[in-house]
Each structure stands twice: as structure tokens, then as C-alpha cells.
Amino acid sequence: MTTRIDTRFAACAAEGRAALVTFIMGGDPDPETSLAIVKALPKAGADLIEIGMPFTDPMADGPAIQAAGVRALAAGMSLKKTLSTVTEFRKSDDATPIILMGYYNPIYIYGVDQFLVDAKAAGVDGLIVVDLPPEEDSELCKPALAAGLNFIRLATPTTDDKRLPKVLQNTSGFVYYVSVTGITGSAIPDYSKVNSAVARIKNHTTLPVAVGFGVKSAETAEQIAQGADGVVVGTALVEAVRTSLDADNKATAKTVEAVTALVEDIAAGVRRARKQAA
């Protein structure tokens, strides 16, 4: 079965470039503005879109993404409304892959079987659930694969060659390489180490490898795009939302444009990278 994620990575590879994967928190700063941002991302240069599922205890996220989740929850965002965002997006875009990223608890509370039915119906293509290790694949990973959704796993600098095959066992769509040890939005990665890590992962899988954590600008994206199949940017976009808000954390006329302008800049960096390498 070929998914939108497979198709999009193949198309980017055919263009001789990395894919740009953009993350925004669902419902930040409110459900309507969040939907407007998601709808604007493809035209700005996003190849794939990750939508965060807001959660009260996001242990892998840095302060910026945690704050985005708090804003979203305060605005009434829920997992059901996150799925509704995807449904609305699909009315005008049937090609751009959508990945939901977050934690298992909201899915567990929703009910795994019902969630998978509703996610598939909404037009979700893949899941990244950061707190479910491969040992728990029967909880969500295998049911998701059976439902036709990609299950994307994270590999980190501490994932050694002994552990890597286990991590990759039921992974599909792409591998998300976390380029720094720590929380989202932390240090800028060492590009030479990132390139060697991507090469090491590729010794174990034919899946595309996308690199995230620490991508803040066109320059960092360009560096990573020279060795990776995809570049993931999240914290920088979430911060673009935050800095556009008014004193009450409400959206302004600048909010959507603040995100799309940064995505356009980063997309240009990604597209420059393979031109240099060619």
C-alpha cells in the first residue's frame, strides 16, 4: 500500500531535494487560526504537515511547544477537533500528507479503535507517538498499520546499531531522526554528526530519513537538507505564532503570515541545498 507520505517523499527525491516537514500545534492559538495556518502551509512550501495533538503533560517538548499546547487547550482544542481540522483541510487539499504527532494518552482516552477509524476517515496519513516504544507496538503501532496509517518512529543520537533494528521494525513512511539529545527547540545540531547518523540509519532501512530538532532558519535547513531526505521544522514555527499574538495570547492579523513567511524562507533553504550538491 502506497500512502500520501510515500508518494510525497518519492516526488521530492525525483526533484533531487529533501522534503520540508512542518509542525504546528493543533488549535494554537485557537482552532480557526490553526486551520488557516494549516491550509496556508502547502503554498508556502511545506511538503508534509505534522499537527500536534495538544496534551497536558508533553514530556519530550520544550517550553515553546509546551506553551503552544497550553494555548490550544485553553482555546478549547481537543483530539476530536484536531481530527476536524484535518477533515476541513482535506476539502481543499487531497495531496499533502498529514501526520498527527503527540502522546498516547489522548488516543487511549479517545479509544484506539475509534481513533483509527476517525483518523483514517478525516484524511490522516501517519502518526508519531513519542511515548510508545517498539515494545508496545501492539497498543497502537500494529493496529495503525492495519488501518492503513503510517507509524513513524523516532531515532536519536543514543539509538545505537543494536537498538536501531528494533526501532525500525514496524516503522513506515519515514524515520524521524532527532538530531540533538534533549527536548524540542534545544541546541543547534552538529551537521557533520547529523550526516553520518543519517547514513548509519540508511544502512538499516530503505525508508526516507527526516531530521528535526534544532532547525530554526533557512541556513540550518539548507545544511541538513544536504544529507537528509527531509527537514523537520517545528519550534521555530510555533515561536512565530507566539510572537505574533496580542497581550492576551489572541491571534492578530499577522499570525498566519508570520508562519507562512518563515516557511517560505526555510523552504527556499531546503531547495537550495540539493542544487549545491548536484
C-alpha positions in Angstrom: 0.0 0.0 0.0 1.4 3.4 -1.0 0.4 6.3 1.2 0.5 10.1 0.6 3.7 10.1 2.6 5.4 7.6 0.4 4.2 9.5 -2.7 5.4 12.9 -1.5 8.9 11.7 -0.4 9.3 10.0 -3.8 8.3 13.1 -5.6 10.8 15.3 -3.7 13.5 12.7 -4.3 12.7 12.8 -8.0 13.2 16.6 -7.9 16.6 15.9 -6.3 15.8 17.6 -3.0 14.8 17.0 0.6 11.2 17.3 1.7 10.2 20.1 4.1 8.1 18.8 7.0 6.4 21.5 9.1 5.0 21.1 12.6 2.3 23.3 14.1 0.3 22.7 17.3 -3.3 21.9 16.5 -5.6 24.6 17.9 -2.8 27.2 18.6 -3.7 29.9 19.3 -7.3 28.9 18.5 -8.9 26.3 16.3 -9.9 28.7 13.5 -6.5 30.3 13.2 -4.8 27.0 13.4 -6.8 25.7 10.5 -6.0 28.8 8.5 -2.3 28.2 9.1 -2.5 24.5 8.1 -4.3 25.5 4.9 -1.6 28.1 4.0 1.4 25.8 4.6 1.5 23.9 1.3 1.5 27.1 -0.8 4.3 28.4 1.5 6.5 25.4 0.6 5.6 22.7 3.1 5.7 19.2 1.6 4.3 17.4 4.6 2.5 18.7 7.7 2.7 17.5 11.2 -0.1 18.6 13.5 0.5 18.4 17.3 -2.2 16.8 19.4 -2.4 19.1 22.5 -1.7 17.3 25.7 -1.4 18.4 29.3 1.9 16.6 30.0 4.2 16.8 26.9 7.4 15.5 28.4 9.5 15.5 25.2 8.6 19.0 24.3 10.5 22.2 25.1 9.0 25.3 26.6 7.8 26.8 23.2 5.7 23.7 22.2 4.5 23.1 25.7 3.2 26.7 25.8 1.5 26.2 22.4 -0.3 23.2 23.8 -1.4 25.2 26.8 -2.7 27.9 24.5 -4.5 25.4 22.3 -6.2 23.6 25.3 -7.2 27.0 26.8 -8.9 27.8 23.4 -10.9 24.5 23.7 -8.9 22.3 21.4 -9.4 18.6 21.7 -8.4 15.5 19.8 -11.8 15.4 18.1 -11.3 19.0 17.0 -7.8 18.1 15.8 -9.3 15.5 13.5 -11.9 18.0 12.4 -9.0 20.3 11.3 -7.8 17.5 9.1 -11.3 17.0 7.7 -11.6 20.7 6.8 -8.1 20.7 5.3 -8.9 17.8 3.0 -11.8 19.6 1.5 -9.3 21.7 -0.5 -6.1 19.6 -0.4 -6.1 15.9 -1.1 -2.4 15.5 -1.8 -0.4 17.0 1.1 0.4 14.3 3.8 -0.9 15.0 7.3 0.8 13.4 10.3 -0.6 13.7 13.8 2.2 14.0 16.5 1.9 13.7 20.2 1.4 11.3 23.1 -0.5 8.1 23.6 -2.8 9.2 26.5 -5.3 11.3 24.4 -5.6 8.5 21.9 -6.1 5.9 24.7 -8.8 8.0 26.2 -10.5 8.5 22.8 -10.3 4.8 22.2 -7.7 3.3 19.9 -10.1 1.5 17.5 -12.4 4.5 17.2 -9.5 6.9 16.9 -8.0 4.9 14.0 -11.4 4.8 12.2 -11.9 8.5 12.6 -8.3 9.5 11.8 -8.4 7.5 8.5 -11.8 9.0 7.6 -10.5 12.5 8.3 -7.6 12.0 5.9 -4.7 11.5 8.4 -1.8 9.7 6.8 0.5 8.9 9.7 1.2 9.0 13.4 4.1 10.0 15.5 3.5 8.9 19.1 6.6 9.8 21.1 6.0 7.8 24.3 5.2 4.4 22.8 8.4 2.3 22.4 8.7 -0.6 20.0 8.0 -3.0 22.9 4.4 -1.6 23.0 3.7 -2.0 19.2 0.6 -4.0 19.9 -1.0 -1.0 21.6 -1.2 1.3 18.6 1.5 0.8 16.0 0.3 -2.5 14.6 -3.4 -1.5 14.6 -2.5 1.8 12.9 -0.6 -0.1 10.2 -3.5 -2.4 9.7 -5.8 0.6 9.4 -3.6 2.0 6.5 -1.8 4.7 8.5 2.0 5.1 8.6 3.6 4.8 12.0 6.7 7.0 12.1 9.3 6.2 14.7 11.9 8.5 16.3 15.6 7.6 16.3 18.0 9.6 18.4 21.8 10.1 18.8 21.6 7.4 21.5 19.9 4.8 19.3 22.8 2.5 18.6 23.2 -0.2 15.9 21.9 -2.8 18.3 18.7 -0.9 19.2 18.1 0.5 15.7 16.6 -2.6 14.0 14.1 -2.9 16.9 13.1 0.8 16.5 12.7 0.3 12.7 10.8 -3.0 12.9 7.3 -1.7 12.3 8.2 1.9 11.2 6.8 3.1 7.9 6.5 6.4 6.0 9.8 7.8 7.1 12.2 7.7 10.1 12.3 10.8 12.2 15.9 11.4 13.3 16.1 13.6 16.4 19.4 15.4 15.8 20.1 16.5 19.3 19.8 14.8 22.7 17.1 16.6 24.7 13.8 18.4 24.3 12.4 20.1 21.2 13.8 23.6 20.4 17.1 22.9 22.1 20.7 23.2 20.7 21.5 23.5 17.0 22.9 20.2 15.8 26.4 19.3 14.6 25.8 18.9 10.9 28.7 16.5 10.3 27.4 14.2 13.0 23.8 14.5 11.6 25.0 13.5 8.1 26.9 10.4 9.5 23.9 9.5 11.6 21.6 9.6 8.6 24.0 7.4 6.7 24.1 5.0 9.6 20.3 4.7 9.8 20.1 4.2 6.0 22.3 1.1 6.4 19.4 -0.4 8.2 16.4 0.8 6.2 15.2 1.9 2.8 12.8 4.5 4.3 13.5 8.2 3.9 15.2 9.8 6.9 13.9 13.2 8.0 15.9 15.3 10.6 14.4 17.5 13.2 15.0 19.3 16.5 17.2 22.4 16.2 16.1 23.6 12.7 15.5 27.3 13.1 16.3 29.0 9.8 16.9 28.7 6.1 20.6 28.2 6.8 20.1 25.3 9.3 17.6 23.7 6.9 19.9 24.0 4.0 22.8 22.4 5.9 20.6 19.4 7.0 18.9 19.1 3.6 22.3 18.2 2.0 22.3 14.9 3.8 18.8 14.1 4.8 15.7 13.1 2.9 13.6 15.5 4.9 14.0 18.5 7.2 11.5 19.0 10.0 10.9 22.4 11.5 8.6 22.9 14.5 9.7 25.1 17.4 10.6 28.0 15.1 7.1 27.9 13.6 5.4 27.7 17.0 7.5 30.7 18.1 6.4 32.6 15.0 2.8 32.0 16.2 3.6 33.2 19.7 5.4 36.3 18.8 2.5 37.4 16.5 -0.1 37.2 19.3 -1.5 40.1 21.3 -1.1 40.7 25.0 -3.9 38.2 25.7 -2.4 35.5 23.6 -5.0 36.0 20.9 -4.4 35.8 17.2 -3.7 39.0 15.2 -3.9 39.9 11.5 -0.2 39.0 11.4 -0.4 35.4 12.8 -0.9 33.3 9.7 1.6 35.4 7.7 4.2 35.2 10.4 4.2 31.4 10.0 4.0 31.3 6.2 6.8 33.9 5.7 9.1 31.7 7.8 8.1 28.6 6.0 8.8 30.3 2.6 12.2 31.2 3.8 13.1 27.8 5.2 11.6 26.1 2.0 14.0 28.2 -0.1 16.9 27.0 2.0 15.8 23.3 1.6 15.5 23.8 -2.1 18.9 25.4 -2.4 20.7 22.5 -0.7 20.4 19.9 -3.4 21.2 22.4 -6.1 24.5 23.0 -4.5 25.1 19.3 -4.1 24.2 18.5 -7.7 
